[in-house]
């Protein structure tokens, strides 16, 4: 009994028994005649999970699940997997490359880094014929990211504030507070306290898509659901919401 009691109080040994490292590997499955690479992560989970994003297909599985069983699951879901992967491949990417040559979209129009007359870093519309003057000093990707993100946030706050103030009266609403978000899967949201959250990436999209998301979230202040009544409210604020909604899905 004493030996058992002593063994039970060995925290290091207990941790060794209970902790199992996560295992990740790259595999390939043939689905519908296509070789589809996927990332397989094994852990202590109890079931197989599938996720498709801009990063491709990811599978989460219990530690000792045979590859044959995983492949069987993938074959059963082959149609859904290939369809979703194709949708992601066709989406317009908003991923940014932090370099002097990159065109940074603002409300659907390309902008680039340049120097203003005082010699300071600035943004200019890249549709102009002349090449933007670039700084003589070398800028790191981190410097460029910091400057561009600050510019995006300033533009987003000013634009979103203006659009909310424009559309709120259309729905007989007082102007609600809002904040920016960095969500990976949502363009916007609205909570029960009346706070609207808008993804900063919206500022990259054409203005009519910004207006649709603003009208969508304002409508939630009246209908906190996606019922027929909700979409009627959206239509009052944004009559062309069906087209905008479909177009928004083209962006990843």
C-alpha positions in Angstrom: 0.0 0.0 0.0 2.8 2.4 0.8 4.4 1.8 -2.6 1.1 2.5 -4.3 0.7 5.7 -2.4 4.2 6.9 -3.2 3.7 6.0 -6.9 0.5 8.1 -7.0 2.4 11.2 -5.9 5.0 11.2 -8.8 3.7 14.1 -11.0 6.5 13.7 -13.5 5.7 10.1 -14.1 1.9 10.8 -14.4 2.5 13.5 -16.9 4.6 11.1 -19.0 1.8 8.6 -19.1 -1.0 11.0 -20.0 0.7 13.4 -22.4 0.8 12.2 -26.0 2.5 14.4 -28.6 0.4 15.6 -31.5 1.6 14.0 -34.8 1.4 15.9 -38.1 2.3 14.6 -41.6 1.5 15.3 -45.2 -0.4 12.7 -47.2 -1.9 12.4 -50.6 -5.4 11.0 -51.5 -6.7 10.3 -55.0 -10.2 11.7 -55.1 -12.2 11.8 -58.4 -9.1 11.2 -60.4 -7.2 14.0 -58.7 -4.2 13.7 -56.3 -5.2 15.8 -53.3 -2.5 16.6 -50.8 -3.7 17.0 -47.2 -2.2 17.6 -43.8 -3.0 14.9 -41.3 -2.8 15.7 -37.6 -3.2 12.8 -35.1 -4.0 13.5 -31.5 -6.1 12.2 -28.6 -9.4 13.2 -30.3 -12.1 10.6 -30.7 -13.3 11.2 -34.2 -12.1 12.2 -37.7 -12.5 15.9 -38.6 -12.2 17.6 -42.0 -11.4 21.2 -42.6 -11.0 23.0 -45.9 -9.6 26.6 -46.1 -7.2 28.7 -48.2 -4.5 26.4 -46.8 -6.1 23.3 -48.4 -7.4 20.1 -46.9 -6.7 19.3 -43.2 -7.6 16.1 -41.5 -7.7 15.6 -37.7 -7.8 12.0 -36.5 -7.3 9.8 -33.4 -3.8 8.6 -32.9 -4.1 5.0 -34.1 -6.6 5.4 -36.9 -5.4 3.4 -39.9 -4.7 5.3 -43.1 -7.0 3.0 -44.9 -9.9 4.1 -42.7 -9.0 7.8 -43.2 -8.9 7.2 -47.0 -12.3 5.5 -46.9 -13.8 8.6 -45.2 -12.2 10.8 -47.8 -13.6 8.7 -50.6 -17.1 9.0 -49.1 -16.6 12.8 -48.9 -14.8 13.1 -52.3 -17.5 15.2 -54.0 -17.8 17.6 -51.2 -14.0 17.9 -50.8 -13.2 18.6 -54.5 -16.1 21.1 -54.7 -14.9 23.1 -51.7 -11.3 23.0 -52.8 -12.3 24.4 -56.2 -14.3 27.1 -54.5 -11.3 28.2 -52.5 -9.0 28.1 -55.6 -11.4 30.4 -57.4 -11.7 32.9 -54.6 -10.0 36.3 -54.9 -7.2 36.3 -52.4 -6.7 39.3 -50.1 -3.4 38.1 -48.9 -0.8 40.9 -48.9 2.9 40.8 -49.8 4.8 43.4 -47.8 7.0 44.8 -50.5 7.5 48.2 -52.4 6.2 46.7 -55.6 2.9 45.4 -54.1 -0.4 47.0 -55.1 -2.5 47.4 -52.0 -6.3 47.4 -52.8 -8.4 50.2 -51.2 -12.1 50.1 -51.9 -11.3 47.9 -55.0 -8.6 50.3 -56.4 -4.9 49.5 -56.3 -2.5 51.8 -54.3 1.2 51.7 -53.9 3.9 53.0 -51.6 5.6 56.2 -52.6 7.3 59.3 -51.2 5.3 62.5 -50.7 6.9 65.9 -51.4 8.4 66.2 -47.9 10.2 62.9 -48.5 8.0 60.8 -46.2 6.5 57.4 -47.0 2.9 57.7 -48.3 0.4 55.8 -50.4 -0.6 56.8 -53.9 -3.0 55.3 -56.5 -1.0 52.9 -58.7 -3.2 53.6 -61.7 -1.3 56.8 -62.3 1.0 56.7 -65.4 4.2 57.8 -63.6 6.1 55.4 -61.5 5.9 56.2 -57.8 9.1 57.6 -56.2 10.4 55.1 -53.7 12.6 55.8 -50.7 16.4 55.4 -51.1 16.7 53.6 -47.8 15.9 49.9 -47.7 12.6 49.1 -46.0 12.1 45.7 -44.3 8.8 43.8 -44.8 8.1 44.6 -41.1 8.4 48.3 -41.7 6.2 48.2 -44.7 3.6 46.1 -42.9 3.5 48.5 -40.0 3.0 51.5 -42.3 0.4 49.9 -44.6 -1.6 48.4 -41.7 -1.8 51.8 -40.0 -3.0 53.3 -43.3 -5.6 50.6 -43.7 -6.9 51.0 -40.2 -7.2 54.8 -40.6 -9.0 54.4 -43.9 -11.3 51.7 -42.5 -12.4 53.7 -39.4 -13.2 56.8 -41.5 -15.0 54.8 -44.2 -17.0 52.5 -42.0 -18.1 55.4 -39.7 -19.4 57.3 -42.7 -21.3 54.3 -44.1 -22.9 53.4 -40.8 -24.0 57.0 -40.3 -25.4 56.9 -43.9 -27.3 53.6 -43.5 -28.5 53.7 -39.9 -31.2 56.5 -40.6 -32.4 54.4 -43.6 -33.4 51.7 -41.1 -34.7 54.2 -38.5 -31.8 53.4 -36.2 -29.6 55.6 -34.1 -25.9 55.4 -35.1 -24.4 52.4 -33.2 -20.8 52.1 -32.0 -18.5 49.9 -34.0 -15.0 48.6 -33.8 -12.6 46.9 -36.2 -11.8 43.2 -36.0 -9.1 40.8 -37.5 -11.4 37.8 -37.7 -10.4 35.2 -40.2 -13.9 33.9 -41.0 -16.3 36.8 -40.5 -16.8 40.1 -42.4 -18.8 41.5 -39.6 -20.9 40.7 -36.5 -23.3 42.4 -34.1 -23.9 41.6 -30.4 -26.9 41.9 -28.1 -25.4 45.2 -26.7 -25.7 46.8 -30.1 -22.0 46.9 -30.9 -21.1 46.3 -34.5 -17.8 44.7 -35.5 -16.4 45.1 -39.0 -13.4 43.3 -40.4 -10.7 45.7 -41.4 -10.2 43.7 -44.6 -13.5 45.1 -45.9 -11.7 48.3 -46.7 -9.9 46.4 -49.5 -13.2 45.6 -51.2 -15.3 47.7 -53.5 -17.6 50.2 -51.7 -20.9 48.5 -52.6 -19.7 45.3 -50.7 -18.8 47.4 -47.7 -22.3 48.9 -47.8 -23.8 45.4 -48.0 -22.0 44.2 -44.9 -22.8 47.5 -43.0 -26.5 47.1 -43.9 -26.4 43.4 -42.9 -25.1 44.2 -39.5 -27.4 47.1 -38.9 -30.3 44.9 -39.8 -29.3 42.6 -36.9 -30.1 45.4 -34.5 -33.7 44.9 -35.6 -33.7 41.2 -36.3 -31.1 39.1 -34.4 -31.4 36.2 -36.8 -31.4 35.3 -40.5 -35.1 34.9 -40.9 -37.2 36.2 -43.9 -38.0 39.3 -41.8 -34.2 39.9 -41.4 -33.5 39.8 -45.1 -36.4 42.2 -45.7 -34.7 44.7 -43.4 -31.4 44.2 -45.3 -33.2 44.8 -48.5 -34.6 48.2 -47.2 -31.0 49.3 -46.5 -29.3 47.6 -49.5 -31.8 46.8 -52.3 -29.0 45.0 -54.3 -28.0 42.8 -51.5 -28.5 39.5 -53.3 -25.9 40.4 -55.9 -23.5 41.8 -53.4 -23.9 38.8 -51.2 -23.0 36.5 -54.0 -20.0 38.7 -55.0 -18.7 38.8 -51.5 -18.5 35.0 -51.5 -15.9 35.3 -54.2 -13.4 36.7 -51.8 -11.2 34.6 -49.5 
